[in-house]
Amino acid sequence: MSLKITDDCTACDACVSSCPNQAISAGDVIYVIDAARCTECVGADDTPQCQLVCPADAIVAGLSESRDALLARYHSLHG
């Protein structure tokens, strides 16, 4: 499942550099995750790195996707 950032986001920027897929960017008020690039770190790490570094616990599960789908997306992004 791709992750999403809630309104609890403080726009601290901690999550941006932790994303191996460059899926996180600044929105109008809070940061946003591009679902087409989010793999929940499948293919790169064991757990979503953005969730580990978010001090506000503002990154939560979004759309449900299979691990195979997330891994395929990771490979399409990274070759």
Order of alpha helices (4+ residues) and beta strands (2+ residues): beta-beta-beta-alpha-beta-alpha
